[in-house]
Amino acid sequence: MERAGYVIEPFVRDFLATPAGSVPRVATGLTARDRLGTALVRSGFRREGYVVAPGLYAVGLPGVQSPVLVTANYKLSFDALRAELAGVDAWMLVVDTRGVNVWCAAGKGLFSAEEIARQVKRARLNQVVGHRRLVLPQLCAPGVAAWKLRKLCGFSAEFGPVRAADVADYLRSGEAMPAMREASFDFMERLVLVPVELTLLWRPALAMLVAVLALSGLGPGVFSFSAMLARAPGMLAALAAGVIAGCVAMPLLLPRLPGTMFAVKGLWPGLALGLAVLAIWGPGAGIPGSLAMLLACLAVASYGAMNFTGSTPYTSPSGVEKEMRRVLPLQAGAGLASVILWIVAGFSGGAS
């Protein structure tokens, strides 16, 4: 069912009459359904299309002088903001970022002055409020030119705090304290990103499983199922250790690991877990097989750690590109060397 251009979602309580038409009034409390959706998305499921309709929403009972808070139409961003607005009367202007969060959308050019101005005009915001101020999330600043926004729609940009949890205090005080301007990335903030990192690997993991099974059976008799069953577990353990090192251990231990490049940081837990795998599987694999497992673990750990750069608040596109140019050839070389050594181990009788 639709009304006034909006899909009636469970979070819409009712509609508020304004000179520009009816505006959906949303609840600030999150339901079990909202929390389940958050859990699924953070685990890598339903990420595509987890959106709300762009446009103007109301929280509480806002009037002509109530603040206008701008956010993305990614439902996690939308929920994070409305959940912190209990007891606040405000307007929420949701811009179409194609389901991308505020920070990433700003980097991609989706959270822009042009898109905000388009939604301001579409919502006829100048008829709803008597002021001409928009409160934008600080993390959208790289993608929004304040002067252009004012030129395009007549509304000025006021950059609010980094975290949605500070928005209510910011509105009450009228200014952002220094702590509100600092982007944190503590243990729990890194921990919630780990499930996504892991679930995104299921396709590469399936390909690696097939490759390991095929290569592990190669030997003097061309292919042996018994050799495959004997050798494959060791390499699979090495690859699994690499995934855990790069996608779990590195994010959680990020500030404490030596090195500036993420690819280098991933090598330390990769080396530790790789040696643990060799302690179990190395004795029967021979020297070529042991080296193959260690190189595979290190390559996967380094690549997984490098891939985490896109989830952090303190890496830049140019820095990531520079790191990738430097280490991708080394990671690919280590992977190729691992394959060659694993094949050599099969012909030399490793784990037979």
N, C-alpha and C positions, 0 to 999 in steps of 0.2 A: 504494500500500500504506500502511496506517495502523497505528499501534500506540500504545496509551495516549493516544489523542486527538491524536496528532501525525502529520502527513504526513512520511514518511521522505524527507528532503531529502538531497542530496549532502553537505551540511556536517555531517550527523549521523554521528558515528563509531560510536557504540554507545549502550547504555543503562546508566544507573547505578541500582542498587537503593537505595531509600530507604524509610523507614517509611511514606511517603505514596504509594509506588508507584514505578514505573520513570520515570527522568528522562532525556531525551535528552542525550548528551554531545557537544558540538560541537567541530569543529576550529577552530583559530585561524588557520591559513593560508588565504588566499584563492586559489581556483583560477582558471583561465582563464575558466571559465563565470561565476564571480562577477564578475570584472573586466569581462567583456563585458556582463553585466547592468547593472553600474554605468555603463559607457560609454553604453549605450542609454538608460538612464533620465536621465542627465545631458544627453542630446541631445534629450530630450522624448518618447522612445518607451517604451511599456510602463509609464508612470508609474502608471496605474490598476492596482491589484492586485499591485503589487510588494511583497508582504508575506510575513511568516513567521507561523506559528501562534502566538497568544499563549499564555503559560504559563511554566513553569519549565524552564530549561535548565542544564546543568552545563558548566564549562570546567575542564580538568585533572582533579584528583581532590579535589573539595571535601568538607569534613566539616561537622560540626554548628556549628563556630565560624567557618566561612569566610564572607566577606562576600557580601551579596546586592546585585547591581548591577541597577538598574531601567533599562529602555530602551523605545523604541517598537517596534511591529511593522513599521514601514517597513524594508524589508530593507537599505537603505543605512545606516540608523542601527544596525541589528543587526550588519551586517558591520563597520562602523567600530569598534564596541566590541569584538567578538570578535577582530578582527585585532590589537588592542593587548594582548591578554591571554595571549600566549605565556609559559609558565612560571608562570602565576598559577592558583591553585586558587580558584574562585569560582562562585557561582550567578548566573545571569542571569534576572531576572524580566521577561518581555516583556509589556507591556500593550497592549491593543487600542486603537490610535489610528486605526484604519481606513486604515492605510497612509500616515499623515501623519507628518512628522518631528517630533522632540521639541519644538523651539521653536514651530513653527506649531501643533502639536497642543495645546500649553499655552495658546496664545492663543485657540484655538477651543473650549476647554473639554473636549477629548478626553483629554488627559494630565492627569488630575485625581486628587484624593485618593480619590474614589469608585471610579474605575476601578482604581487601584492596589490598594485594599482588596479589590475583587472578585477580582482575580487572586491576591492573597495567600491568600484563603479558598479559592478554586478549586484552588490548588496545594497546599493544606494545609501551608503553609510553616512553621507553628508546630510541625509534626511533623518537619520536615526539619532545621531549625537550632535551636540552643539559645539564641541571642541574639534580640533584637527590634529590629534596626537595618536600615534600608534605605538604600543609597547611591543617591541620585537625581542625574541630570545637572543641573547648575546652570541650564541654559536652560529647564528645566521649572518653575522656581520661580514664575513668574507664574500658573501654573495649579494649583498644589498648595498647599493649606493644611495645614501640618505638624500642627497641633493636631487638625484634623479626621481626618487619616490615622490618628493614634494612637488617636483615639476610635473610629474605625470598625473597626480591625483589631488594635490593640495594638502596632503597629510604629512606631517613631519614624523621622522623615526626617532624613537626613544628606546635605546637598547637596555633591556632589563637584565636580570641576573642569569648566570649560567644554568642553575638548577631550578626546576619547577618548584621544588620545596621552598625556595626563598621568595617566590613571587608575591605571596600574601604579605610578608613583611616588607617587601620592596614597595608595594602599593600603599601600605600604611605609613611608611616613613618618607616616601617620595624620593629616596636615594638608595643606591646600591653600596653597601659596605664593601670594603676591600675583599673580604672573604667570599662575597657573592660573585666577585669577578674572577675567581680562581677556579680553573677546571681541575678537578681531582680525578684520580684514576687508581683508587685504592684496591685492596685485595678483593672485596666483595664485588666491586664494579668490574673487575677483570674476571672474576669467577662466573658471573652470569653470562659472559660471552663464550665460555668454553663449550657448552652444548651445541651452539651454532657452528663453531669451528669443526666439531666432530661430525655433525650430521651432514655437512657439506662434502665430506670425504667419501660418501658411500659409493659413488660411481668410480672414482680412482681406486678405491679399495677393492672393488669387484674386479677391475682390470688387473690390479696387481696380484690378486688371488689366482686368476686364470694364468697369468704369466709365470708365477712361481711354480704352480703345479706342472706346467708344461716344461719349464727349464729344469726342474728338479728331477724329472724322469730321464733326462738325456744322459747317455753314457756309452760305453763300448758296444752295447747291444742295441744302439740307436735310442730305444725308449724302454724303460722298465717301470712298471707300476709299483713294484716293491721298493725300488730306489726312490721313486717319487714320494711314497708314504714315509720313507725313512728320512729323507732330506728336507722335504717341504716344511715341516713344523719349525725347524730352526730358522729358516729365512722368514717365515711368517711371523715368528716371535720377534725377529729383528725389526721387521717393518712395523709391527704393532708397537714396539718400544720406541721407534722413531716418531710415530704418531703421538704417543703419550708425551714424549719429550718435547716435541714442537708445539703441540696444540693444547696441552694441559700444563705440564711442568713449567715451560717457559713463560706463558702468560701469568701464572701464579707467582713465580719467582722473579718476574721481570726486573724490579728495581735492584735486586741483589746479584744478578748475573753480570760477569765482566763483559765489556765490549759496548760499543755504541750501535753497531748494526745489529738488527734483530736476527739476521741469519747467523751471526757469530754467537749471539746469546744462546741460540738454540743448540749449538754444538756441545755446550757443557752438560746439560741433562742428557743429550743424545749420547755423549761419550760414556757417562755413568751407566745409563740403562743398556747401552750396547755392550759394555764389558760384563754386565750382569747376565745378559743373554749368552755371551761367549762362555761364561763360567758353567752354564748348563749344557749348551749345545756345541760349543767349540771343540771339545775333545774328540768327538766323532766326525767332525767336519774337515779336518786337515787344515793346513795353513791357508791354501787358496780359499777354501770355504769359510774359514774364520774371518779372513780379510773381507770377503764378499759380504758377509753379514754385518760386519762393523761399518763398512762403507755405506751399505744400504740404510742402516739405522741413522748414520750421520747425515746422509743426503736428505732423507725424509724429515728428520728433526730440524735441519737448517731451513728447508723449504717451508715447513709448517710454521716455524717461528717467523720467517720473513712475511708470510701471508697474514700474520696477525697485525702488521703495521696499519692496515686499513681500519682496524677497530680502535686505535689509540687516539687520544686527543693531542698528541704532540709530535706527530710526523707530518711531513709536507709532501705533496705530490712530486716535487723535484728531488727531494731526498730519497723517496721510495724508488723513483726511477733510476737514480744514481746507484743505489744499493743493488737493484735488480740487474743492472748492466754488469756490475762487478761480480756478483756471486752466482747468477743463473748458469753461466758457462761452467763454473766450478761444481755446482750441484749436479748438472747434467753429466759432467765428466766423471764424477764419483759414482753416479748411477750406472753409467756405461761400464766403468771398470768393475763394478760389483757384478753386473751381468756376465761379463767375460770370465771373471774369476769363479763365479758359480758354475758356469759351464765347464771350465777347466777342472774344477773340483769333482764334477761328476765323472769325467773321464779318467781322473787320477785315483778314483776309488774312495773319495771322501764320503763318510757316513754310509758306507755300503753295508 
